[in-house]
Amino acid sequence: MEVESCSVTSTRAAAIAQCLREIGWRAAAAESAGRAQEHEVDSVQAEIGGLAARADSQHGGELKDCDRRLVDLKSCLITQYGWDEDLATRTDDSLWNTRSAEHQRQIRACLSRRRVGTGACLQLYYKWLPRRALALDDSIRRANLQ
């Protein structure tokens, strides 16, 4: 218990040993426990790093799979792969924002088509989701009112 409490402030062997000596441990025992705790913490951190890398790789594949399907990315990530809703929303919005130049081109093309509304054009020709296309329509209407 003392070793764990000493490793709260530092995970380095020397600092752990110093803390243990200050609470009455003998120098040799403190040094040995410090080295063992540092090794344990390093092993756990390496394992966590490996798990995170595998998770990142898996998430990348899941993201690519859902993006290829031309479906609601957020819903796909949640229903197909069990992603947390907040993470799926942030990921969906982030990917959407990286494609802003392409979206601007699509909007300009749809604005030049007078026969169909901009939101409908974006859904029909560019497969925009209704929530994004309708939000743009609302934004255009508000701008025209001002």
DSSP file (Angstrom, degrees, kcal/mol; ACC not computed):
  #  RESIDUE AA STRUCTURE BP1 BP2  ACC     N-H-->O    O-->H-N    N-H-->O    O-->H-N    TCO  KAPPA ALPHA  PHI   PSI    X-CA   Y-CA   Z-CA
    1    1 A M     >        0   0    0      0, 0.0     4,-2.1     0, 0.0     5,-0.2   0.000 360.0 360.0 360.0 -39.9    0.0    0.0    0.0
    2    2 A E  H  >  +     0   0    0      1,-0.2     4,-2.0     2,-0.2     5,-0.2   0.869 360.0  54.1 -65.3 -36.5    2.9    2.4    0.8
    3    3 A V  H  > S+     0   0    0      2,-0.2     4,-1.5     1,-0.2    -1,-0.2   0.927 109.2  47.5 -64.1 -45.1    4.5    1.7   -2.5
    4    4 A E  H  4 S+     0   0    0      1,-0.2     4,-0.3     2,-0.2    -1,-0.2   0.906 111.4  50.5 -63.4 -41.2    1.3    2.6   -4.4
    5    5 A S  H >< S+     0   0    0     -4,-2.1     3,-0.8     1,-0.2     4,-0.4   0.860 110.6  49.9 -67.4 -33.1    0.9    5.8   -2.4
    6    6 A C  H 3X S+     0   0    0     -4,-2.0     4,-0.6     1,-0.2     3,-0.4   0.764 106.1  56.3 -73.6 -24.7    4.5    6.8   -3.1
    7    7 A S  T 3< S+     0   0    0     -4,-1.5    -1,-0.2     1,-0.2    -2,-0.2   0.439  86.3  82.2 -88.0   2.6    4.0    6.2   -6.8
    8    8 A V  T <4 S+     0   0    0     -3,-0.8    -1,-0.2    -4,-0.3    -2,-0.2   0.906  98.4  37.8 -69.1 -41.1    1.1    8.6   -7.0
    9    9 A T  T  4 S+     0   0    0     -4,-0.4     2,-0.3    -3,-0.4    -1,-0.2   0.771 133.5   8.2 -83.2 -26.5    3.4   11.6   -7.3
   10   10 A S     <  -     0   0    0     -4,-0.6    -1,-0.2     2,-0.1     0, 0.0  -0.991  47.5-157.0-153.8 146.3    6.0   10.0   -9.5
   11   11 A T        +     0   0    0     -2,-0.3     2,-0.3    -3,-0.1    31,-0.2   0.340  64.8 109.0-103.9   5.1    6.4    6.8  -11.4
   12   12 A R  S  > S-     0   0    0      1,-0.1     4,-2.1    27,-0.0     5,-0.2  -0.627  72.6-129.3 -85.5 141.9   10.3    7.0  -11.4
   13   13 A A  H  > S+     0   0    0     -2,-0.3     4,-2.8     1,-0.2     5,-0.2   0.876 104.4  53.1 -58.0 -44.3   12.1    4.5   -9.2
   14   14 A A  H  > S+     0   0    0      1,-0.2     4,-2.4     2,-0.2    -1,-0.2   0.905 111.0  46.2 -62.8 -42.1   14.3    7.1   -7.4
   15   15 A A  H  > S+     0   0    0      2,-0.2     4,-2.2     1,-0.2    -1,-0.2   0.889 113.4  49.1 -68.9 -38.7   11.4    9.3   -6.4
   16   16 A I  H  X S+     0   0    0     -4,-2.1     4,-2.4     2,-0.2    -2,-0.2   0.932 112.3  48.5 -64.6 -44.9    9.4    6.2   -5.1
   17   17 A A  H  X S+     0   0    0     -4,-2.8     4,-2.6     2,-0.2    -2,-0.2   0.911 110.2  51.5 -61.8 -43.0   12.4    5.0   -3.2
   18   18 A Q  H  X S+     0   0    0     -4,-2.4     4,-2.0     1,-0.2    -1,-0.2   0.922 110.3  49.0 -59.6 -45.3   13.0    8.5   -1.6
   19   19 A C  H  X S+     0   0    0     -4,-2.2     4,-1.0     1,-0.2    -1,-0.2   0.915 111.7  49.2 -60.4 -44.0    9.3    8.6   -0.6
   20   20 A L  H ><>S+     0   0    0     -4,-2.4     5,-2.4     1,-0.2     3,-0.5   0.892 109.4  51.5 -65.1 -39.6    9.6    5.1    1.0
   21   21 A R  H ><5S+     0   0    0     -4,-2.6     3,-1.6     1,-0.2    -1,-0.2   0.882 105.3  57.3 -63.0 -37.4   12.8    6.1    2.9
   22   22 A E  H 3<5S+     0   0    0     -4,-2.0    -1,-0.2     1,-0.3    -2,-0.2   0.765 105.8  49.9 -66.8 -24.2   11.0    9.1    4.2
   23   23 A I  T <<5S-     0   0    0     -4,-1.0    -1,-0.3    -3,-0.5    -2,-0.2   0.249 133.5 -85.0-100.5  14.5    8.3    6.9    5.8
   24   24 A G  T < 5S+     0   0    0     -3,-1.6    -3,-0.2     1,-0.3    -2,-0.1   0.504  77.8 142.4 107.2   4.5   10.8    4.6    7.4
   25   25 A W      < -     0   0    0     -5,-2.4    -1,-0.3    -6,-0.1     2,-0.1  -0.462  55.6-107.5 -74.8 150.7   11.8    2.0    4.9
   26   26 A R     >  -     0   0    0     -2,-0.1     4,-2.6     1,-0.1     5,-0.2  -0.457  31.3-113.6 -71.6 153.0   15.4    0.8    4.8
   27   27 A A  H  > S+     0   0    0      1,-0.2     4,-2.7     2,-0.2     5,-0.2   0.908 112.8  47.6 -58.2 -49.0   17.4    2.1    1.8
   28   28 A A  H  > S+     0   0    0      1,-0.2     4,-2.2     2,-0.2    -1,-0.2   0.911 115.1  45.4 -63.0 -42.8   17.9   -1.3    0.1
   29   29 A A  H  > S+     0   0    0      2,-0.2     4,-2.5     1,-0.2    -1,-0.2   0.891 113.4  50.5 -67.5 -38.6   14.3   -2.3    0.4
   30   30 A A  H  X S+     0   0    0     -4,-2.6     4,-2.5     2,-0.2    -2,-0.2   0.915 111.3  48.1 -65.2 -43.2   13.1    1.2   -0.8
   31   31 A E  H  X S+     0   0    0     -4,-2.7     4,-2.4    -5,-0.2    -2,-0.2   0.924 113.5  47.4 -62.8 -44.8   15.4    1.0   -3.8
   32   32 A S  H  X S+     0   0    0     -4,-2.2     4,-2.3    -5,-0.2    -2,-0.2   0.921 114.3  45.9 -62.9 -46.0   14.2   -2.5   -4.7
   33   33 A A  H  X S+     0   0    0     -4,-2.5     4,-2.5     2,-0.2    -1,-0.2   0.876 111.6  53.3 -66.3 -37.3   10.5   -1.6   -4.3
   34   34 A G  H  X S+     0   0    0     -4,-2.5     4,-2.4    -5,-0.2    -2,-0.2   0.925 110.6  45.7 -62.5 -45.7   11.0    1.6   -6.3
   35   35 A R  H  X S+     0   0    0     -4,-2.4     4,-2.4     2,-0.2    -2,-0.2   0.916 113.7  49.6 -63.8 -43.0   12.5   -0.2   -9.2
   36   36 A A  H  X S+     0   0    0     -4,-2.3     4,-2.3     1,-0.2    -2,-0.2   0.905 112.5  47.2 -63.3 -41.8    9.8   -2.9   -9.1
   37   37 A Q  H  X S+     0   0    0     -4,-2.5     4,-2.8     2,-0.2     5,-0.2   0.907 111.0  51.2 -68.0 -41.4    7.1   -0.3   -9.0
   38   38 A E  H  X S+     0   0    0     -4,-2.4     4,-2.7     1,-0.2    -2,-0.2   0.931 111.4  48.4 -59.8 -44.9    8.6    1.7  -11.9
   39   39 A H  H  X S+     0   0    0     -4,-2.4     4,-2.3     2,-0.2    -2,-0.2   0.915 111.8  49.7 -61.3 -43.3    8.8   -1.5  -14.0
   40   40 A E  H  X S+     0   0    0     -4,-2.3     4,-2.4     2,-0.2    -2,-0.2   0.926 112.3  46.7 -61.3 -46.6    5.2   -2.4  -13.1
   41   41 A V  H  X S+     0   0    0     -4,-2.8     4,-2.7     1,-0.2    -2,-0.2   0.917 112.2  50.6 -63.8 -43.8    3.9    1.1  -14.1
   42   42 A D  H  X S+     0   0    0     -4,-2.7     4,-2.3    -5,-0.2    -1,-0.2   0.894 110.6  50.1 -60.8 -40.6    6.0    1.0  -17.3
   43   43 A S  H  X S+     0   0    0     -4,-2.3     4,-2.2     2,-0.2    -2,-0.2   0.921 111.8  47.2 -64.3 -44.4    4.5   -2.4  -18.2
   44   44 A V  H  X S+     0   0    0     -4,-2.4     4,-2.6     1,-0.2    -2,-0.2   0.919 112.3  49.9 -64.3 -43.0    1.0   -1.2  -17.6
   45   45 A Q  H  X S+     0   0    0     -4,-2.7     4,-2.5     1,-0.2    -1,-0.2   0.885 110.2  50.5 -64.0 -38.4    1.5    1.9  -19.6
   46   46 A A  H  X S+     0   0    0     -4,-2.3     4,-2.2     2,-0.2    -1,-0.2   0.903 111.1  48.9 -64.5 -40.7    3.0   -0.1  -22.5
   47   47 A E  H  X S+     0   0    0     -4,-2.2     4,-2.4     2,-0.2    -2,-0.2   0.916 111.3  49.1 -65.0 -43.1    0.0   -2.4  -22.4
   48   48 A I  H  X S+     0   0    0     -4,-2.6     4,-2.7     1,-0.2    -2,-0.2   0.911 110.2  52.1 -62.1 -42.3   -2.4    0.6  -22.4
   49   49 A G  H  X S+     0   0    0     -4,-2.5     4,-2.3     1,-0.2    -2,-0.2   0.902 109.8  48.8 -60.5 -42.0   -0.5    2.1  -25.3
   50   50 A G  H  X S+     0   0    0     -4,-2.2     4,-2.2     2,-0.2    -2,-0.2   0.906 111.7  48.7 -64.9 -42.0   -0.9   -1.2  -27.3
   51   51 A L  H  X S+     0   0    0     -4,-2.4     4,-2.5     2,-0.2    -2,-0.2   0.911 111.5  50.0 -63.8 -42.0   -4.6   -1.4  -26.6
   52   52 A A  H  X S+     0   0    0     -4,-2.7     4,-2.9     2,-0.2    -2,-0.2   0.906 109.9  50.6 -63.9 -41.5   -5.1    2.2  -27.6
   53   53 A A  H  X S+     0   0    0     -4,-2.3     4,-2.3     2,-0.2    -1,-0.2   0.910 111.9  47.2 -63.5 -41.6   -3.2    1.6  -30.9
   54   54 A R  H  X S+     0   0    0     -4,-2.2     4,-2.6     2,-0.2    -2,-0.2   0.907 113.0  49.1 -65.6 -40.4   -5.3   -1.4  -31.7
   55   55 A A  H  X S+     0   0    0     -4,-2.5     4,-3.1     2,-0.2     5,-0.2   0.915 110.8  50.2 -64.8 -43.0   -8.5    0.5  -30.8
   56   56 A D  H  X S+     0   0    0     -4,-2.9     4,-2.3     2,-0.2    -2,-0.2   0.915 112.1  47.8 -61.0 -42.7   -7.4    3.4  -33.0
   57   57 A S  H  X S+     0   0    0     -4,-2.3     4,-1.9     2,-0.2    -2,-0.2   0.922 113.5  47.2 -63.1 -44.7   -6.7    1.0  -35.9
   58   58 A Q  H  X S+     0   0    0     -4,-2.6     4,-2.3     1,-0.2    -2,-0.2   0.924 111.8  50.1 -63.4 -45.0  -10.0   -0.7  -35.4
   59   59 A H  H  X S+     0   0    0     -4,-3.1     4,-2.7     1,-0.2    -1,-0.2   0.883 107.6  55.1 -61.9 -38.1  -11.9    2.6  -35.2
   60   60 A G  H  X S+     0   0    0     -4,-2.3     4,-2.3    -5,-0.2    -1,-0.2   0.915 109.4  46.4 -61.3 -42.7  -10.1    3.8  -38.4
   61   61 A G  H  X S+     0   0    0     -4,-1.9     4,-2.3     2,-0.2    -2,-0.2   0.892 112.8  49.6 -66.2 -39.6  -11.4    0.7  -40.3
   62   62 A E  H  X S+     0   0    0     -4,-2.3     4,-2.4     2,-0.2     5,-0.2   0.901 110.6  50.5 -65.6 -40.8  -14.9    1.1  -38.9
   63   63 A L  H  X S+     0   0    0     -4,-2.7     4,-2.5     2,-0.2    -2,-0.2   0.926 111.4  47.5 -63.1 -45.7  -14.9    4.8  -39.9
   64   64 A K  H  X S+     0   0    0     -4,-2.3     4,-2.1     2,-0.2    -1,-0.2   0.904 111.0  52.3 -62.7 -40.8  -13.8    3.9  -43.5
   65   65 A D  H  X S+     0   0    0     -4,-2.3     4,-0.9     1,-0.2    -2,-0.2   0.940 113.2  42.8 -61.3 -48.1  -16.4    1.2  -43.7
   66   66 A C  H  <>S+     0   0    0     -4,-2.4     5,-0.8     1,-0.2     3,-0.4   0.877 112.7  53.5 -67.4 -37.1  -19.2    3.5  -42.7
   67   67 A D  H ><5S+     0   0    0     -4,-2.5     3,-1.0     1,-0.2    -1,-0.2   0.862 105.5  54.5 -66.2 -35.2  -17.9    6.3  -44.9
   68   68 A R  H 3<5S+     0   0    0     -4,-2.1    -1,-0.2     1,-0.2    -2,-0.2   0.782  97.2  66.3 -66.8 -27.4  -17.9    4.1  -47.9
   69   69 A R  T 3<5S-     0   0    0     -4,-0.9    -1,-0.2    -3,-0.4    -2,-0.2   0.582  97.3-133.1 -75.5 -10.1  -21.5    3.1  -47.5
   70   70 A L  T < 5 +     0   0    0     -3,-1.0     2,-0.2    -4,-0.3    -3,-0.1   0.914  65.6 121.2  54.4  45.2  -22.9    6.6  -48.2
   71   71 A V  S   <S-     0   0    0     -5,-0.8     2,-0.8    58,-0.0    -1,-0.2  -0.665  81.8 -60.0-121.7 179.6  -25.1    6.4  -45.2
   72   72 A D     >  -     0   0    0     -2,-0.2     4,-2.6     1,-0.2     5,-0.2  -0.539  50.6-154.9 -64.2 108.2  -25.4    8.5  -42.1
   73   73 A L  H  > S+     0   0    0     -2,-0.8     4,-2.6     1,-0.2     5,-0.2   0.904  89.2  51.1 -56.3 -47.4  -21.9    8.1  -40.7
   74   74 A K  H  > S+     0   0    0      1,-0.2     4,-1.9     2,-0.2    -1,-0.2   0.935 112.4  45.5 -58.4 -49.3  -22.9    8.8  -37.1
   75   75 A S  H  > S+     0   0    0      1,-0.2     4,-3.2     2,-0.2     5,-0.4   0.891 112.2  52.3 -63.1 -39.7  -25.8    6.3  -37.1
   76   76 A C  H  X>S+     0   0    0     -4,-2.6     4,-2.6     1,-0.2     5,-0.7   0.932 109.0  49.0 -62.3 -46.2  -23.6    3.7  -38.8
   77   77 A L  H  X5S+     0   0    0     -4,-2.6     6,-2.2    -5,-0.2     4,-0.8   0.878 117.3  42.3 -62.1 -37.5  -20.8    4.0  -36.2
   78   78 A I  H  X5S+     0   0    0     -4,-1.9     4,-1.1     4,-0.2    -2,-0.2   0.949 123.2  34.1 -74.4 -49.8  -23.4    3.7  -33.4
   79   79 A T  H  <5S+     0   0    0     -4,-3.2    -3,-0.2    -5,-0.2    -2,-0.2   0.879 126.0  36.9 -79.1 -37.7  -25.5    0.9  -34.8
   80   80 A Q  H  <5S+     0   0    0     -4,-2.6    -3,-0.2    -5,-0.4    -1,-0.2   0.833 134.4  18.9 -83.7 -32.7  -22.9   -1.2  -36.6
   81   81 A Y  H  <<S-     0   0    0     -4,-0.8    -3,-0.2    -5,-0.7    -2,-0.2   0.410  96.8-118.0-124.5   0.6  -20.0   -0.8  -34.3
   82   82 A G     <  +     0   0    0     -4,-1.1    -4,-0.2    -6,-0.2    -3,-0.1   0.772  47.9 172.1  71.3  27.0  -21.4    0.3  -30.9
   83   83 A W        -     0   0    0     -6,-2.2    -1,-0.2    -7,-0.1     2,-0.1  -0.332  42.1 -99.1 -66.1 151.2  -19.6    3.6  -30.8
   84   84 A D     >  -     0   0    0      1,-0.1     4,-2.6     4,-0.0     5,-0.2  -0.470  32.7-123.4 -63.9 140.8  -20.5    6.1  -28.0
   85   85 A E  H  > S+     0   0    0      1,-0.2     4,-2.5     2,-0.2     5,-0.2   0.886 109.0  50.5 -60.5 -41.5  -23.0    8.7  -29.4
   86   86 A D  H  > S+     0   0    0      2,-0.2     4,-2.5     1,-0.2    -1,-0.2   0.918 112.7  46.3 -64.4 -42.6  -20.8   11.6  -28.4
   87   87 A L  H  > S+     0   0    0      2,-0.2     4,-2.5     1,-0.2    -2,-0.2   0.912 113.1  49.9 -65.4 -42.2  -17.7   10.1  -30.1
   88   88 A A  H  X S+     0   0    0     -4,-2.6     4,-2.6     2,-0.2    -2,-0.2   0.898 111.7  48.7 -63.3 -40.4  -19.7    9.2  -33.2
   89   89 A T  H  X S+     0   0    0     -4,-2.5     4,-2.7    -5,-0.2     5,-0.2   0.940 112.8  46.7 -64.5 -47.8  -21.1   12.8  -33.4
   90   90 A R  H  X S+     0   0    0     -4,-2.5     4,-2.4     1,-0.2    -2,-0.2   0.902 114.5  47.8 -61.5 -40.8  -17.7   14.4  -33.0
   91   91 A T  H  X S+     0   0    0     -4,-2.5     4,-2.7     2,-0.2     5,-0.2   0.924 112.3  48.8 -66.3 -45.0  -16.2   12.1  -35.5
   92   92 A D  H  X S+     0   0    0     -4,-2.6     4,-2.4     1,-0.2    -2,-0.2   0.935 114.5  45.2 -59.7 -48.4  -19.0   12.7  -38.0
   93   93 A D  H  X S+     0   0    0     -4,-2.7     4,-2.5     2,-0.2    -1,-0.2   0.895 112.6  51.6 -64.8 -39.9  -18.7   16.4  -37.6
   94   94 A S  H  X S+     0   0    0     -4,-2.4     4,-1.6    -5,-0.2    -2,-0.2   0.938 111.8  45.3 -63.4 -47.1  -15.0   16.4  -37.9
   95   95 A L  H  X S+     0   0    0     -4,-2.7     4,-0.6     1,-0.2    -1,-0.2   0.907 112.6  52.5 -62.8 -40.9  -15.0   14.4  -41.1
   96   96 A W  H >< S+     0   0    0     -4,-2.4     3,-1.0    -5,-0.2    -2,-0.2   0.916 108.5  50.7 -59.2 -44.5  -17.7   16.6  -42.5
   97   97 A N  H >< S+     0   0    0     -4,-2.5     3,-1.4     1,-0.3    -1,-0.2   0.804 101.2  61.2 -67.6 -29.4  -15.6   19.7  -41.7
   98   98 A T  H 3< S+     0   0    0     -4,-1.6     3,-0.3     1,-0.3    -1,-0.3   0.705 103.6  52.4 -69.4 -16.7  -12.5   18.3  -43.4
   99   99 A R  T <X S+     0   0    0     -3,-1.0     4,-2.2    -4,-0.6    -1,-0.3   0.051  71.9 120.0-104.4  25.0  -14.5   18.2  -46.6
  100  100 A S  H <> S+     0   0    0     -3,-1.4     4,-2.5     1,-0.2     5,-0.2   0.852  70.5  55.0 -63.3 -36.2  -15.7   21.8  -46.5
  101  101 A A  H  > S+     0   0    0     -3,-0.3     4,-1.8     1,-0.2    -1,-0.2   0.922 110.4  46.7 -62.7 -42.6  -14.1   22.9  -49.8
  102  102 A E  H  > S+     0   0    0      1,-0.2     4,-2.1     2,-0.2    -2,-0.2   0.901 111.7  51.4 -64.1 -41.2  -15.9   20.1  -51.6
  103  103 A H  H  X S+     0   0    0     -4,-2.2     4,-2.7     1,-0.2    -2,-0.2   0.893 106.7  53.6 -64.6 -39.6  -19.2   21.1  -49.8
  104  104 A Q  H  X S+     0   0    0     -4,-2.5     4,-2.5     1,-0.2    -1,-0.2   0.904 108.7  49.7 -61.5 -40.8  -18.7   24.7  -50.9
  105  105 A R  H  X S+     0   0    0     -4,-1.8     4,-2.2     2,-0.2    -1,-0.2   0.919 111.5  48.8 -62.9 -43.4  -18.4   23.6  -54.5
  106  106 A Q  H  X S+     0   0    0     -4,-2.1     4,-2.2     2,-0.2    -2,-0.2   0.897 110.6  50.5 -64.1 -41.1  -21.5   21.5  -54.2
  107  107 A I  H  X S+     0   0    0     -4,-2.7     4,-2.6     2,-0.2    -2,-0.2   0.935 110.0  49.6 -63.3 -46.3  -23.5   24.3  -52.7
  108  108 A R  H  X S+     0   0    0     -4,-2.5     4,-1.3     1,-0.2    -2,-0.2   0.911 110.6  50.8 -59.0 -41.9  -22.4   26.7  -55.5
  109  109 A A  H  < S+     0   0    0     -4,-2.2     4,-0.4     1,-0.2    -1,-0.2   0.905 112.9  45.5 -63.1 -40.7  -23.4   24.2  -58.1
  110  110 A C  H >< S+     0   0    0     -4,-2.2     3,-0.9     1,-0.2    -2,-0.2   0.838 106.8  58.4 -73.2 -32.8  -26.9   23.7  -56.5
  111  111 A L  H 3< S+     0   0    0     -4,-2.6    -1,-0.2     1,-0.2    -2,-0.2   0.818 102.2  56.1 -64.7 -28.5  -27.4   27.5  -56.1
  112  112 A S  T 3< S+     0   0    0     -4,-1.3     2,-0.9    -5,-0.2    -1,-0.2   0.653  89.3  83.7 -79.0 -13.8  -27.0   27.8  -59.8
  113  113 A R    <   -     0   0    0     -3,-0.9     3,-0.4    -4,-0.4     8,-0.1  -0.802  57.7-178.6 -89.4 106.8  -29.8   25.3  -60.4
  114  114 A R        +     0   0    0     -2,-0.9    -1,-0.2     1,-0.2     4,-0.1   0.671  69.1  68.1 -82.2 -17.6  -32.9   27.4  -60.2
  115  115 A R  S    S+     0   0    0      1,-0.1     2,-0.4     2,-0.1    -1,-0.2   0.729 103.3  39.3 -78.5 -21.2  -35.5   24.6  -60.7
  116  116 A V  S    S-     0   0    0     -3,-0.4    -3,-0.1    -6,-0.2    -1,-0.1  -0.961  91.0-101.4-131.9 146.3  -34.8   22.8  -57.5
  117  117 A G     >  -     0   0    0     -2,-0.4     4,-2.7     1,-0.1     5,-0.2  -0.228  33.2-115.9 -63.0 154.6  -34.1   24.0  -53.9
  118  118 A T  H  > S+     0   0    0      1,-0.2     4,-2.6     2,-0.2     5,-0.2   0.928 114.0  47.5 -59.8 -48.2  -30.6   24.0  -52.7
  119  119 A G  H  > S+     0   0    0      1,-0.2     4,-2.0     2,-0.2    -1,-0.2   0.909 113.5  47.8 -61.6 -42.7  -31.2   21.4  -50.0
  120  120 A A  H  > S+     0   0    0      2,-0.2     4,-2.8     1,-0.2    -1,-0.2   0.907 111.5  51.3 -64.6 -41.2  -33.1   19.1  -52.3
  121  121 A C  H  X>S+     0   0    0     -4,-2.7     4,-3.0     1,-0.2     5,-0.6   0.921 109.2  50.3 -60.4 -45.0  -30.3   19.4  -54.9
  122  122 A L  H  X5S+     0   0    0     -4,-2.6     6,-1.9     1,-0.2     4,-1.2   0.884 114.0  44.8 -63.7 -38.2  -27.7   18.6  -52.4
  123  123 A Q  H  X5S+     0   0    0     -4,-2.0     4,-0.8     4,-0.3    -2,-0.2   0.923 119.1  42.0 -68.8 -44.2  -29.6   15.5  -51.3
  124  124 A L  H  <5S+     0   0    0     -4,-2.8    -2,-0.2    -5,-0.2    -3,-0.2   0.943 127.9  24.6 -71.1 -50.1  -30.4   14.4  -54.8
  125  125 A Y  H  <5S+     0   0    0     -4,-3.0    -3,-0.2    -5,-0.2    -2,-0.1   0.763 134.8  28.8 -91.6 -26.5  -27.1   15.0  -56.6
  126  126 A Y  H  <<S-     0   0    0     -4,-1.2    -3,-0.2    -5,-0.6    -2,-0.1   0.335  97.6-121.4-120.7   5.9  -24.5   14.8  -53.8
  127  127 A K     <  +     0   0    0     -4,-0.8    -4,-0.3    -6,-0.2    -3,-0.1   0.815  46.5 171.9  59.0  35.1  -26.2   12.5  -51.3
  128  128 A W        -     0   0    0     -6,-1.9    -1,-0.2    -9,-0.1    -2,-0.1  -0.452  39.0-106.5 -68.5 148.3  -26.2   14.9  -48.4
  129  129 A L    >>  -     0   0    0      1,-0.1     4,-2.5    -2,-0.1     3,-0.7  -0.510  26.4-118.4 -71.4 145.4  -28.2   13.8  -45.4
  130  130 A P  H 3> S+     0   0    0      0, 0.0     4,-3.2     0, 0.0     5,-0.4   0.874 112.0  58.1 -53.5 -39.9  -31.5   15.6  -44.9
  131  131 A R  H 3> S+     0   0    0      1,-0.2     4,-1.2     2,-0.2     5,-0.1   0.875 112.1  40.1 -62.2 -35.6  -30.4   17.1  -41.6
  132  132 A R  H <> S+     0   0    0     -3,-0.7     4,-1.8     2,-0.2    -1,-0.2   0.903 117.6  47.3 -78.2 -41.8  -27.4   18.8  -43.1
  133  133 A A  H  X S+     0   0    0     -4,-2.5     4,-2.3     2,-0.2    -2,-0.2   0.913 113.9  47.2 -66.0 -43.0  -29.2   19.9  -46.3
  134  134 A L  H  X S+     0   0    0     -4,-3.2     4,-2.5    -5,-0.3    -1,-0.2   0.863 108.8  54.9 -68.4 -35.1  -32.2   21.2  -44.4
  135  135 A A  H  X S+     0   0    0     -4,-1.2     4,-2.0    -5,-0.4    -1,-0.2   0.892 109.2  48.3 -63.6 -38.3  -30.0   23.1  -42.0
  136  136 A L  H  X S+     0   0    0     -4,-1.8     4,-2.6     2,-0.2    -2,-0.2   0.921 109.5  52.3 -67.1 -43.6  -28.3   24.8  -45.0
  137  137 A D  H  X S+     0   0    0     -4,-2.3     4,-2.5     1,-0.2    -2,-0.2   0.923 110.1  49.1 -56.4 -45.2  -31.8   25.7  -46.5
  138  138 A D  H  X S+     0   0    0     -4,-2.5     4,-2.5     1,-0.2    -1,-0.2   0.904 110.4  50.6 -61.3 -41.6  -32.7   27.2  -43.1
  139  139 A S  H  X S+     0   0    0     -4,-2.0     4,-2.2     2,-0.2    -1,-0.2   0.904 110.4  49.0 -63.6 -42.1  -29.5   29.2  -43.1
  140  140 A I  H  X S+     0   0    0     -4,-2.6     4,-2.2     2,-0.2    -2,-0.2   0.919 111.4  50.0 -63.7 -44.0  -30.1   30.5  -46.6
  141  141 A R  H  X S+     0   0    0     -4,-2.5     4,-1.6     1,-0.2    -2,-0.2   0.922 110.6  49.0 -61.6 -44.3  -33.6   31.5  -45.8
  142  142 A R  H  X S+     0   0    0     -4,-2.5     4,-1.1     1,-0.2    -1,-0.2   0.899 111.0  50.5 -62.4 -40.1  -32.5   33.4  -42.6
  143  143 A A  H  < S+     0   0    0     -4,-2.2     3,-0.3     1,-0.2    -1,-0.2   0.881 109.4  51.2 -65.3 -37.4  -29.8   35.2  -44.6
  144  144 A N  H  < S+     0   0    0     -4,-2.2    -1,-0.2     1,-0.2    -2,-0.2   0.788 106.0  55.8 -70.9 -26.8  -32.3   36.2  -47.3
  145  145 A L  H  <        0   0    0     -4,-1.6    -1,-0.2     1,-0.2    -2,-0.2   0.766 360.0 360.0 -74.8 -25.9  -34.7   37.6  -44.6
  146  146 A Q     <        0   0    0     -4,-1.1    -1,-0.2    -3,-0.3    -2,-0.2   0.464 360.0 360.0 -88.0 360.0  -32.0   39.9  -43.2
